[in-house]
Amino acid sequence: MIDIQENLKAILKETGFSQKTVAKELGITEQALSNWFNRKTDLSFNQITRICEVVKVSIVDAITWPDKYVPADQANPACEECKRKDEIIDNLQELLRKYKQERRKTQ
């Protein structure tokens, strides 16, 4: 099972970003960010996207962390892990497409 909060915390640690720095970049309190990471409040797709933008990692890499996503055209076609990652990518792209459509409707 994917644990996006744990992945994001590990990414912050590995990339040298503090929660204080990320919170400031997001325009939220450090406590709010901590609450997301500790599951005291829900973490939305939009918030995940914003965190990834701040720490300069793709959403896909945040989900597959610590592995890096390898595009299908560069992967071994028999690789089951690659197929699983491709499926994750397809699902994320669909979610992002729907999110953008909904966002346009509310603007």
LOSE-698365 format. One record per residue: residue number from 1; residue in one letter; x, y, z of N, C-alpha, C in turn. Coordinates in nm, 2 decimals, padded with zeros to 4 digits. Example, Ala and Ser with C-alpha at 12.3 -4.5 7.8 and 13.67 -1.06 7.14 Angstrom:
<recs>
+-----+--------+--------+--------+--------+--------+--------+--------+--------+--------+--------+
: num : residu :   n_c1 :   n_c2 :   n_c3 :  ca_c1 :  ca_c2 :  ca_c3 :   c_c1 :   c_c2 :   c_c3 :
+-----+--------+--------+--------+--------+--------+--------+--------+--------+--------+--------+
:   1 :      A :  01.32 : -00.57 :  00.78 :  01.23 : -00.45 :  00.78 :  01.32 : -00.33 :  00.78 :
:   2 :      S :  01.28 : -00.22 :  00.71 :  01.37 : -00.11 :  00.71 :  01.29 :  00.00 :  00.79 :
+-----+--------+--------+--------+--------+--------+--------+--------+--------+--------+--------+
</recs>
This chain:
<recs>
+-----+--------+--------+--------+--------+--------+--------+--------+--------+--------+--------+
: num : residu :   n_c1 :   n_c2 :   n_c3 :  ca_c1 :  ca_c2 :  ca_c3 :   c_c1 :   c_c2 :   c_c3 :
+-----+--------+--------+--------+--------+--------+--------+--------+--------+--------+--------+
:   1 :      M :  00.08 : -00.12 :  00.00 :  00.00 :  00.00 :  00.00 :  00.09 :  00.12 :  00.00 :
:   2 :      I :  00.05 :  00.22 : -00.08 :  00.12 :  00.35 : -00.09 :  00.09 :  00.43 :  00.04 :
:   3 :      D :  00.20 :  00.48 :  00.10 :  00.18 :  00.57 :  00.21 :  00.24 :  00.71 :  00.18 :
:   4 :      I :  00.16 :  00.79 :  00.11 :  00.21 :  00.92 :  00.06 :  00.26 :  01.01 :  00.16 :
:   5 :      Q :  00.20 :  01.01 :  00.28 :  00.25 :  01.10 :  00.39 :  00.40 :  01.06 :  00.43 :
:   6 :      E :  00.42 :  00.93 :  00.45 :  00.55 :  00.88 :  00.48 :  00.65 :  00.91 :  00.37 :
:   7 :      N :  00.61 :  00.89 :  00.25 :  00.69 :  00.92 :  00.13 :  00.73 :  01.06 :  00.13 :
:   8 :      L :  00.63 :  01.15 :  00.15 :  00.66 :  01.29 :  00.15 :  00.76 :  01.33 :  00.26 :
:   9 :      K :  00.74 :  01.28 :  00.38 :  00.83 :  01.31 :  00.49 :  00.97 :  01.26 :  00.46 :
:  10 :      A :  00.99 :  01.14 :  00.40 :  01.12 :  01.09 :  00.36 :  01.18 :  01.18 :  00.25 :
:  11 :      I :  01.10 :  01.22 :  00.16 :  01.15 :  01.31 :  00.05 :  01.20 :  01.44 :  00.11 :
:  12 :      L :  01.13 :  01.50 :  00.20 :  01.18 :  01.62 :  00.27 :  01.31 :  01.60 :  00.34 :
:  13 :      K :  01.32 :  01.49 :  00.41 :  01.45 :  01.46 :  00.48 :  01.56 :  01.44 :  00.38 :
:  14 :      E :  01.54 :  01.36 :  00.27 :  01.64 :  01.33 :  00.17 :  01.68 :  01.46 :  00.09 :
:  15 :      T :  01.59 :  01.54 :  00.07 :  01.62 :  01.66 : -00.01 :  01.66 :  01.78 :  00.07 :
:  16 :      G :  01.66 :  01.77 :  00.20 :  01.70 :  01.87 :  00.29 :  01.60 :  01.98 :  00.32 :
:  17 :      F :  01.48 :  01.96 :  00.28 :  01.37 :  02.06 :  00.31 :  01.32 :  02.04 :  00.45 :
:  18 :      S :  01.31 :  02.15 :  00.52 :  01.24 :  02.14 :  00.66 :  01.09 :  02.16 :  00.64 :
:  19 :      Q :  01.02 :  02.10 :  00.74 :  00.87 :  02.13 :  00.73 :  00.84 :  02.28 :  00.74 :
:  20 :      K :  00.92 :  02.35 :  00.82 :  00.91 :  02.49 :  00.83 :  00.92 :  02.56 :  00.70 :
:  21 :      T :  01.02 :  02.53 :  00.62 :  01.04 :  02.58 :  00.49 :  00.93 :  02.55 :  00.39 :
:  22 :      V :  00.89 :  02.43 :  00.39 :  00.78 :  02.39 :  00.30 :  00.65 :  02.46 :  00.34 :
:  23 :      A :  00.62 :  02.46 :  00.47 :  00.50 :  02.53 :  00.51 :  00.50 :  02.68 :  00.47 :
:  24 :      K :  00.61 :  02.74 :  00.49 :  00.63 :  02.88 :  00.45 :  00.60 :  02.90 :  00.30 :
:  25 :      E :  00.66 :  02.81 :  00.22 :  00.64 :  02.82 :  00.07 :  00.49 :  02.79 :  00.03 :
:  26 :      L :  00.42 :  02.71 :  00.11 :  00.28 :  02.68 :  00.08 :  00.19 :  02.79 :  00.14 :
:  27 :      G :  00.24 :  02.87 :  00.23 :  00.16 :  02.98 :  00.29 :  00.07 :  02.92 :  00.40 :
:  28 :      I :  00.12 :  02.82 :  00.47 :  00.04 :  02.76 :  00.58 :  00.13 :  02.75 :  00.70 :
:  29 :      T :  00.08 :  02.71 :  00.81 :  00.16 :  02.70 :  00.93 :  00.23 :  02.57 :  00.93 :
:  30 :      E :  00.34 :  02.56 :  01.01 :  00.41 :  02.44 :  01.02 :  00.32 :  02.33 :  01.08 :
:  31 :      Q :  00.24 :  02.37 :  01.18 :  00.15 :  02.28 :  01.24 :  00.05 :  02.22 :  01.14 :
:  32 :      A :  00.00 :  02.30 :  01.05 : -00.09 :  02.25 :  00.95 : -00.03 :  02.14 :  00.86 :
:  33 :      L :  00.10 :  02.17 :  00.82 :  00.17 :  02.07 :  00.75 :  00.20 :  01.94 :  00.83 :
:  34 :      S :  00.23 :  01.96 :  00.95 :  00.26 :  01.85 :  01.04 :  00.13 :  01.76 :  01.06 :
:  35 :      N :  00.01 :  01.83 :  01.06 : -00.11 :  01.76 :  01.08 : -00.14 :  01.68 :  00.95 :
:  36 :      W : -00.11 :  01.73 :  00.83 : -00.12 :  01.65 :  00.71 : -00.04 :  01.53 :  00.72 :
:  37 :      F :  00.09 :  01.55 :  00.75 :  00.18 :  01.43 :  00.75 :  00.15 :  01.33 :  00.86 :
:  38 :      N :  00.09 :  01.37 :  00.97 :  00.05 :  01.28 :  01.08 : -00.09 :  01.24 :  01.07 :
:  39 :      R : -00.16 :  01.27 :  00.96 : -00.30 :  01.22 :  00.94 : -00.40 :  01.28 :  01.04 :
:  40 :      K : -00.37 :  01.39 :  01.09 : -00.47 :  01.46 :  01.18 : -00.57 :  01.53 :  01.10 :
:  41 :      T : -00.53 :  01.57 :  00.98 : -00.62 :  01.63 :  00.88 : -00.59 :  01.57 :  00.75 :
:  42 :      D : -00.69 :  01.56 :  00.66 : -00.68 :  01.50 :  00.53 : -00.59 :  01.58 :  00.44 :
:  43 :      L : -00.51 :  01.50 :  00.36 : -00.42 :  01.56 :  00.26 : -00.49 :  01.54 :  00.12 :
:  44 :      S : -00.52 :  01.65 :  00.06 : -00.59 :  01.64 : -00.07 : -00.48 :  01.63 : -00.18 :
:  45 :      F : -00.53 :  01.59 : -00.30 : -00.45 :  01.58 : -00.42 : -00.38 :  01.71 : -00.45 :
:  46 :      N : -00.46 :  01.82 : -00.44 : -00.40 :  01.95 : -00.46 : -00.29 :  01.98 : -00.37 :
:  47 :      Q : -00.30 :  01.95 : -00.24 : -00.20 :  01.97 : -00.14 : -00.07 :  01.89 : -00.17 :
:  48 :      I : -00.09 :  01.76 : -00.21 :  00.02 :  01.68 : -00.25 :  00.09 :  01.74 : -00.37 :
:  49 :      T :  00.02 :  01.79 : -00.47 :  00.07 :  01.85 : -00.58 :  00.16 :  01.97 : -00.54 :
:  50 :      R :  00.11 :  02.05 : -00.46 :  00.18 :  02.17 : -00.41 :  00.30 :  02.14 : -00.34 :
:  51 :      I :  00.30 :  02.04 : -00.25 :  00.42 :  02.00 : -00.18 :  00.52 :  01.95 : -00.28 :
:  52 :      C :  00.48 :  01.87 : -00.37 :  00.58 :  01.82 : -00.47 :  00.64 :  01.93 : -00.55 :
:  53 :      E :  00.56 :  02.03 : -00.59 :  00.62 :  02.14 : -00.66 :  00.73 :  02.21 : -00.58 :
:  54 :      V :  00.70 :  02.23 : -00.45 :  00.80 :  02.30 : -00.36 :  00.93 :  02.22 : -00.35 :
:  55 :      V :  00.92 :  02.09 : -00.33 :  01.04 :  02.01 : -00.31 :  01.10 :  01.96 : -00.45 :
:  56 :      K :  01.03 :  01.99 : -00.55 :  01.08 :  01.96 : -00.69 :  01.09 :  01.82 : -00.72 :
:  57 :      V :  00.98 :  01.74 : -00.69 :  00.97 :  01.60 : -00.73 :  00.84 :  01.58 : -00.80 :
:  58 :      S :  00.83 :  01.49 : -00.89 :  00.71 :  01.46 : -00.95 :  00.61 :  01.39 : -00.86 :
:  59 :      I :  00.49 :  01.40 : -00.89 :  00.39 :  01.33 : -00.80 :  00.41 :  01.18 : -00.81 :
:  60 :      V :  00.44 :  01.14 : -00.93 :  00.47 :  00.99 : -00.95 :  00.58 :  00.94 : -00.87 :
:  61 :      D :  00.69 :  01.02 : -00.87 :  00.81 :  00.98 : -00.78 :  00.77 :  00.99 : -00.63 :
:  62 :      A :  00.69 :  01.08 : -00.59 :  00.64 :  01.08 : -00.46 :  00.56 :  00.96 : -00.42 :
:  63 :      I :  00.48 :  00.91 : -00.51 :  00.40 :  00.79 : -00.48 :  00.49 :  00.67 : -00.49 :
:  64 :      T :  00.58 :  00.66 : -00.58 :  00.66 :  00.54 : -00.59 :  00.79 :  00.54 : -00.50 :
:  65 :      W :  00.81 :  00.65 : -00.43 :  00.93 :  00.67 : -00.35 :  00.96 :  00.54 : -00.26 :
:  66 :      P :  01.08 :  00.50 : -00.25 :  01.20 :  00.56 : -00.29 :  01.24 :  00.53 : -00.43 :
:  67 :      D :  01.16 :  00.45 : -00.50 :  01.19 :  00.42 : -00.64 :  01.16 :  00.54 : -00.73 :
:  68 :      K :  01.23 :  00.55 : -00.84 :  01.20 :  00.65 : -00.94 :  01.12 :  00.58 : -01.05 :
:  69 :      Y :  01.02 :  00.65 : -01.10 :  00.94 :  00.60 : -01.21 :  01.03 :  00.59 : -01.34 :
:  70 :      V :  01.02 :  00.48 : -01.41 :  01.08 :  00.46 : -01.54 :  00.98 :  00.45 : -01.64 :
:  71 :      P :  00.97 :  00.55 : -01.74 :  00.87 :  00.54 : -01.85 :  00.87 :  00.41 : -01.92 :
:  72 :      A :  00.76 :  00.37 : -01.97 :  00.74 :  00.24 : -02.03 :  00.83 :  00.22 : -02.15 :
:  73 :      D :  00.86 :  00.33 : -02.23 :  00.94 :  00.31 : -02.34 :  01.09 :  00.29 : -02.31 :
:  74 :      Q :  01.12 :  00.30 : -02.18 :  01.26 :  00.28 : -02.14 :  01.27 :  00.15 : -02.05 :
:  75 :      A :  01.16 :  00.09 : -02.02 :  01.16 : -00.02 : -01.93 :  01.15 : -00.16 : -02.00 :
:  76 :      N :  01.19 : -00.26 : -01.93 :  01.18 : -00.39 : -01.98 :  01.03 : -00.43 : -01.99 :
:  77 :      P :  00.98 : -00.47 : -02.11 :  00.83 : -00.49 : -02.12 :  00.78 : -00.61 : -02.03 :
:  78 :      A :  00.87 : -00.69 : -01.98 :  00.83 : -00.80 : -01.90 :  00.83 : -00.76 : -01.75 :
:  79 :      C :  00.87 : -00.64 : -01.72 :  00.89 : -00.59 : -01.58 :  00.75 : -00.57 : -01.52 :
:  80 :      E :  00.71 : -00.65 : -01.43 :  00.58 : -00.63 : -01.36 :  00.57 : -00.50 : -01.28 :
:  81 :      E :  00.68 : -00.47 : -01.22 :  00.68 : -00.34 : -01.14 :  00.66 : -00.22 : -01.23 :
:  82 :      C :  00.72 : -00.23 : -01.35 :  00.70 : -00.12 : -01.45 :  00.56 : -00.11 : -01.49 :
:  83 :      K :  00.50 : -00.22 : -01.52 :  00.36 : -00.22 : -01.56 :  00.27 : -00.16 : -01.45 :
:  84 :      R :  00.30 : -00.19 : -01.32 :  00.22 : -00.14 : -01.21 :  00.24 :  00.01 : -01.20 :
:  85 :      K :  00.36 :  00.06 : -01.22 :  00.39 :  00.20 : -01.22 :  00.32 :  00.27 : -01.34 :
:  86 :      D :  00.32 :  00.21 : -01.45 :  00.25 :  00.27 : -01.57 :  00.10 :  00.28 : -01.54 :
:  87 :      E :  00.04 :  00.18 : -01.47 : -00.10 :  00.19 : -01.43 : -00.12 :  00.30 : -01.33 :
:  88 :      I : -00.03 :  00.32 : -01.24 : -00.04 :  00.43 : -01.14 : -00.04 :  00.56 : -01.22 :
:  89 :      I :  00.06 :  00.57 : -01.31 :  00.07 :  00.70 : -01.39 : -00.06 :  00.73 : -01.47 :
:  90 :      D : -00.12 :  00.62 : -01.53 : -00.24 :  00.64 : -01.60 : -00.35 :  00.69 : -01.51 :
:  91 :      N : -00.36 :  00.63 : -01.39 : -00.46 :  00.67 : -01.30 : -00.44 :  00.81 : -01.25 :
:  92 :      L : -00.32 :  00.85 : -01.22 : -00.29 :  00.99 : -01.18 : -00.32 :  01.09 : -01.29 :
:  93 :      Q : -00.29 :  01.06 : -01.41 : -00.32 :  01.15 : -01.52 : -00.47 :  01.17 : -01.53 :
:  94 :      E : -00.54 :  01.06 : -01.52 : -00.69 :  01.07 : -01.52 : -00.74 :  01.16 : -01.41 :
:  95 :      L : -00.69 :  01.14 : -01.29 : -00.73 :  01.22 : -01.17 : -00.69 :  01.37 : -01.19 :
:  96 :      L : -00.58 :  01.39 : -01.24 : -00.53 :  01.53 : -01.27 : -00.62 :  01.59 : -01.38 :
:  97 :      R : -00.65 :  01.52 : -01.48 : -00.74 :  01.57 : -01.58 : -00.88 :  01.61 : -01.52 :
:  98 :      K : -00.93 :  01.52 : -01.44 : -01.06 :  01.55 : -01.38 : -01.05 :  01.67 : -01.28 :
:  99 :      Y : -00.94 :  01.67 : -01.21 : -00.92 :  01.79 : -01.11 : -00.92 :  01.92 : -01.19 :
: 100 :      K : -00.85 :  01.92 : -01.30 : -00.84 :  02.04 : -01.38 : -00.97 :  02.08 : -01.44 :
: 101 :      Q : -01.05 :  01.98 : -01.48 : -01.19 :  02.01 : -01.53 : -01.27 :  02.07 : -01.43 :
: 102 :      E : -01.27 :  02.02 : -01.31 : -01.35 :  02.07 : -01.20 : -01.31 :  02.21 : -01.15 :
: 103 :      R : -01.18 :  02.23 : -01.16 : -01.12 :  02.36 : -01.12 : -01.17 :  02.46 : -01.22 :
: 104 :      R : -01.17 :  02.43 : -01.35 : -01.22 :  02.53 : -01.45 : -01.36 :  02.56 : -01.43 :
: 105 :      K : -01.44 :  02.46 : -01.39 : -01.59 :  02.48 : -01.37 : -01.61 :  02.58 : -01.25 :
: 106 :      T : -01.53 :  02.58 : -01.15 : -01.55 :  02.67 : -01.04 : -01.49 :  02.81 : -01.05 :
: 107 :      Q : -01.41 :  02.83 : -01.16 : -01.35 :  02.96 : -01.18 : -01.44 :  03.05 : -01.26 :
+-----+--------+--------+--------+--------+--------+--------+--------+--------+--------+--------+
</recs>
